């Protein structure tokens, strides 16, 4: 029996150590459009390099290497499964950190960008589950009758998965070009519905209004407006507070103006106002009073 092709397949199998890190980094890039690969993140690929080195050393010491029976097979297969599971969990954690639980993530069906990510992660989970069955059947239970069927199912699933990605990309070429549409919707929510006046407004609230995932709302705001969510909302609140400070017909004090503008505390209002304008609300009110006085003087001096 010729075992040379077994050696080639064994070397190729070690590329599986790349799948987990690539999934994790890909999800990060989808969540954050400004993401770039940092030097420290190259450490994610160390397991792949070590696997290639160890596999090469093993092949040099064996003239009759069998892909299905070799010392340490259970460790290679088990390490790949564990690594994939760790990176899958890490990817889901990134979604949660961006305000998106796995259940919520699966419920958003109208956003093609999220649909792409959902398809990608779902396919990954299916392939991992089949790989787990192969591991249990062959490496743990040592039942070779499981292997041909499980392996065929694995390659069939992989074939459908990768072709599905190609099909998805061809059918939805606008997958990554919908930011402008949601930019307009978010802008309307702020200007027409004045959602910023709600002190408890969150990414989830806006996401529910336009039926997309909260993490994508964050991304659109980051890309289109160049701000994070808090600064974005506060910008509208500050503009409203400036209007009230300038035309304070109801004689609100600073706390009253803060509350009327959507802030839930005076300290948060003062901090945000100074960050956006460079002065405190009191200083701004004094400046406006001086400007109004100058305007009246100019009018009367002309008369």
C-alpha positions as CSV (number, residue, x, y, z in Angstrom):
1,X,0.0,0.0,0.0
2,X,1.3,3.5,-0.9
3,X,1.4,5.7,2.1
4,X,3.0,8.7,0.5
5,X,-0.4,10.4,-0.1
6,X,-1.2,9.9,3.5
7,X,1.8,12.0,4.4
8,X,0.7,14.8,2.1
9,X,-2.8,14.8,3.5
10,X,-1.4,14.8,7.1
11,X,0.6,17.9,6.3
12,X,-2.4,19.6,4.7
13,X,-4.6,18.7,7.7
14,X,-2.5,21.0,9.9
15,X,-3.9,24.0,8.1
16,X,-7.0,23.3,10.3
17,X,-5.1,25.2,13.0
18,X,-5.6,28.4,10.9
19,X,-9.4,28.2,10.7
20,X,-10.1,29.2,14.3
21,X,-7.8,32.3,14.4
22,X,-9.0,33.4,10.9
23,X,-12.7,33.1,12.0
24,X,-11.9,35.2,15.1
25,X,-10.0,37.9,13.3
26,X,-12.6,38.0,10.5
27,X,-15.5,38.5,13.0
28,X,-13.4,41.4,14.5
29,X,-13.0,43.0,11.1
30,X,-16.7,42.8,10.4
31,X,-17.6,44.4,13.8
32,X,-15.0,47.2,13.5
33,X,-14.4,48.6,10.0
34,X,-11.2,50.3,11.3
35,X,-9.7,47.1,12.5
36,X,-6.2,46.1,11.4
37,X,-4.0,43.1,12.3
38,X,-1.7,44.0,15.1
39,X,1.7,42.5,15.6
40,X,0.7,40.7,18.8
41,X,-2.2,39.0,17.0
42,X,0.3,37.1,14.8
43,X,0.7,34.9,18.0
44,X,-2.7,33.3,17.1
45,X,-0.9,31.4,14.3
46,X,1.8,29.8,16.6
47,X,-0.2,26.6,17.0
48,X,-0.2,26.2,13.2
49,X,3.5,26.7,12.9
50,X,4.2,24.2,15.8
51,X,1.8,21.7,14.2
52,X,3.7,21.8,10.9
53,X,7.1,21.4,12.6
54,X,5.9,18.5,14.7
55,X,4.2,16.8,11.8
56,X,7.3,17.2,9.6
57,X,9.5,15.6,12.3
58,X,7.0,12.7,12.7
59,X,7.1,12.0,8.9
60,X,10.8,11.9,8.8
61,X,10.9,9.2,11.4
62,X,8.3,7.0,9.7
63,X,8.6,5.2,6.4
64,X,5.1,3.7,6.5
65,X,2.9,6.4,7.8
66,X,-0.8,5.8,7.9
67,X,-3.2,8.7,8.2
68,X,-5.6,6.7,10.3
69,X,-3.1,5.0,12.6
70,X,-0.2,6.9,14.0
71,X,1.1,7.7,17.5
72,X,-0.3,11.0,18.8
73,X,-3.3,11.2,16.3
74,X,-5.7,11.8,19.2
75,X,-3.6,14.7,20.4
76,X,-3.6,16.4,16.9
77,X,-7.3,15.9,16.4
78,X,-8.2,16.8,19.9
79,X,-6.1,20.0,19.8
80,X,-7.8,21.1,16.6
81,X,-11.2,20.6,18.1
82,X,-10.4,22.4,21.3
83,X,-8.7,25.3,19.5
84,X,-11.8,25.7,17.2
85,X,-14.1,25.7,20.1
86,X,-12.1,28.3,22.0
87,X,-12.1,30.6,19.0
88,X,-15.8,30.1,18.4
89,X,-16.5,31.1,21.9
90,X,-14.2,34.1,21.6
91,X,-16.0,35.2,18.4
92,X,-19.4,35.0,20.1
93,X,-18.0,37.0,23.0
94,X,-17.0,39.8,20.6
95,X,-20.7,39.8,19.4
96,X,-21.9,40.1,23.0
97,X,-19.4,42.9,23.8
98,X,-21.0,44.8,20.9
99,X,-24.5,44.4,22.4
100,X,-25.5,41.3,20.5
101,X,-26.4,38.0,22.2
102,X,-26.2,34.8,20.1
103,X,-30.0,34.5,20.2
104,X,-30.4,38.2,19.1
105,X,-27.8,37.7,16.4
106,X,-29.7,34.8,14.9
107,X,-33.0,36.8,14.9
108,X,-31.9,39.6,12.7
109,X,-32.6,38.5,9.1
110,X,-32.9,41.7,7.1
111,X,-29.3,42.9,7.4
112,X,-27.2,41.2,4.7
113,X,-23.9,42.0,6.5
114,X,-25.1,40.2,9.6
115,X,-26.7,37.5,7.4
116,X,-23.2,36.8,6.0
117,X,-21.6,36.6,9.4
118,X,-24.5,34.4,10.6
119,X,-24.0,32.0,7.6
120,X,-20.3,31.9,8.2
121,X,-20.5,31.1,12.0
122,X,-23.4,28.6,11.5
123,X,-21.4,26.7,8.9
124,X,-18.4,26.7,11.2
125,X,-20.5,25.2,14.0
126,X,-21.8,22.4,11.7
127,X,-18.3,21.5,10.5
128,X,-17.0,21.5,14.1
129,X,-19.9,19.2,15.1
130,X,-19.1,16.7,12.4
131,X,-15.4,16.9,13.2
132,X,-16.3,16.1,16.8
133,X,-18.2,13.0,15.7
134,X,-15.2,11.8,13.7
135,X,-13.0,12.4,16.7
136,X,-15.2,10.4,19.0
137,X,-15.8,7.6,16.5
138,X,-12.2,7.0,15.5
139,X,-9.8,8.5,18.1
140,X,-11.8,7.8,21.2
141,X,-14.0,4.7,20.5
142,X,-11.6,3.3,17.9
143,X,-14.5,2.3,15.7
144,X,-13.3,2.5,12.1
145,X,-16.7,1.8,10.6
146,X,-17.7,5.4,11.6
147,X,-14.8,7.0,9.7
148,X,-15.7,6.7,6.0
149,X,-19.3,8.0,6.5
150,X,-18.3,10.7,8.9
151,X,-15.5,11.9,6.7
152,X,-17.7,11.9,3.6
153,X,-20.3,13.9,5.5
154,X,-17.5,16.3,6.6
155,X,-16.2,16.9,3.1
156,X,-19.8,17.2,1.7
157,X,-20.6,19.8,4.3
158,X,-17.4,21.7,3.7
159,X,-18.1,21.7,-0.1
160,X,-21.7,23.0,0.5
161,X,-20.4,25.6,3.0
162,X,-17.7,27.1,0.8
163,X,-19.9,27.0,-2.3
164,X,-22.7,28.6,-0.3
165,X,-20.3,31.5,0.6
166,X,-19.6,32.0,-3.1
167,X,-23.3,31.9,-4.0
168,X,-24.1,34.3,-1.2
169,X,-21.5,36.7,-2.4
170,X,-22.8,36.6,-6.0
171,X,-26.4,36.9,-5.1
172,X,-25.8,39.8,-2.6
173,X,-23.0,41.9,-4.0
174,X,-24.2,44.8,-1.8
175,X,-23.5,42.8,1.4
176,X,-21.0,45.3,2.6
177,X,-22.4,48.5,1.0
178,X,-25.6,49.2,3.1
179,X,-24.1,51.7,5.5
180,X,-25.4,54.7,3.6
181,X,-29.0,53.4,3.9
182,X,-28.8,52.9,7.6
183,X,-26.9,56.2,8.0
184,X,-30.0,58.0,6.7
185,X,-32.4,56.1,8.9
186,X,-30.4,56.8,12.0
187,X,-30.1,60.4,11.1
188,X,-33.9,60.6,10.7
189,X,-34.5,59.0,14.1
190,X,-32.4,61.7,15.7
191,X,-33.7,64.7,13.8
192,X,-37.3,63.8,13.3
193,X,-38.2,61.4,16.2
194,X,-35.6,63.1,18.5
195,X,-34.7,59.9,20.2
196,X,-31.7,61.6,21.9
197,X,-34.2,63.2,24.4
198,X,-34.6,59.7,26.0
199,X,-31.9,59.5,28.7
200,X,-31.9,55.7,28.5
201,X,-31.6,55.4,24.8
202,X,-29.3,52.6,23.7
203,X,-28.0,50.8,20.7
204,X,-30.6,48.2,21.1
205,X,-33.4,50.8,20.9
206,X,-32.1,52.2,17.7
207,X,-31.5,48.7,16.3
208,X,-35.1,47.7,17.0
209,X,-36.4,50.9,15.2
210,X,-34.6,50.0,12.0
211,X,-34.5,46.2,12.4
212,X,-30.8,45.6,12.3
213,X,-28.3,44.3,14.9
214,X,-27.0,46.6,17.7
215,X,-23.4,45.9,16.7
216,X,-24.1,47.0,13.2
217,X,-25.7,50.2,14.4
218,X,-22.5,50.9,16.3
219,X,-20.5,50.2,13.2
220,X,-22.6,52.5,11.0
221,X,-22.3,55.3,13.5
222,X,-18.5,54.7,13.7
223,X,-18.1,54.7,9.9
224,X,-20.6,57.3,8.8
225,X,-20.4,59.8,11.7
226,X,-16.8,59.2,12.9
227,X,-18.0,58.8,16.5
228,X,-18.9,56.2,19.1
229,X,-22.5,55.8,20.1
230,X,-22.3,57.9,23.3
231,X,-20.6,60.9,21.6
232,X,-23.0,60.6,18.7
233,X,-26.1,60.9,20.9
234,X,-24.5,63.6,23.1
235,X,-23.8,65.7,20.0
236,X,-27.6,66.0,19.4
237,X,-28.2,66.6,23.1
238,X,-25.6,69.4,23.2
239,X,-27.1,71.1,20.2
240,X,-30.5,71.0,21.9
241,X,-29.0,72.3,25.2
242,X,-27.3,75.2,23.3
243,X,-30.7,76.2,21.9
244,X,-32.2,76.1,25.3
245,X,-29.4,78.1,26.9
246,X,-29.6,80.7,24.2
247,X,-33.4,81.0,24.2
248,X,-34.3,80.0,27.8
249,X,-37.9,81.2,27.6
250,X,-39.0,78.8,30.4
251,X,-36.2,80.0,32.7
252,X,-34.7,76.5,33.3
253,X,-31.6,76.2,35.5
254,X,-28.6,74.2,34.3
255,X,-30.1,70.9,35.7
256,X,-33.4,71.6,34.1
257,X,-31.7,72.2,30.7
258,X,-29.7,69.0,31.1
259,X,-32.9,67.0,31.7
260,X,-34.7,68.7,28.9
261,X,-31.8,67.8,26.5
262,X,-31.8,64.1,27.4
263,X,-29.1,64.0,30.1
264,X,-29.9,62.2,33.3
265,X,-27.5,64.1,35.5
266,X,-25.9,67.6,35.8
267,X,-22.4,66.2,36.0
268,X,-22.8,64.1,32.8
269,X,-24.2,67.2,31.1
270,X,-21.3,69.5,32.2
271,X,-18.7,66.9,31.1
272,X,-20.3,66.2,27.7
273,X,-20.9,69.9,27.0
274,X,-17.3,70.9,27.7
275,X,-16.0,68.1,25.7
276,X,-18.0,69.2,22.6
277,X,-17.8,73.0,23.0
278,X,-14.7,73.6,25.1
279,X,-16.7,75.6,27.7
280,X,-19.1,74.7,30.5
281,X,-22.9,75.4,30.2
282,X,-22.6,78.4,32.5
283,X,-19.8,79.9,30.5
284,X,-21.7,79.3,27.3
285,X,-24.8,81.0,28.7
286,X,-22.7,84.0,29.8
287,X,-21.1,84.2,26.3
288,X,-24.5,84.2,24.7
289,X,-25.7,86.9,27.0
290,X,-22.8,89.1,26.1
291,X,-23.5,88.5,22.4
292,X,-27.1,89.3,22.8
293,X,-26.2,92.5,24.7
294,X,-23.8,93.5,21.9
295,X,-26.5,92.9,19.3
296,X,-29.0,95.1,21.1
297,X,-26.4,97.9,21.6
298,X,-25.6,97.8,17.9
299,X,-29.3,98.0,17.0
300,X,-30.0,100.9,19.3
301,X,-26.8,102.7,18.3
302,X,-27.9,102.5,14.6
303,X,-31.2,104.0,15.5
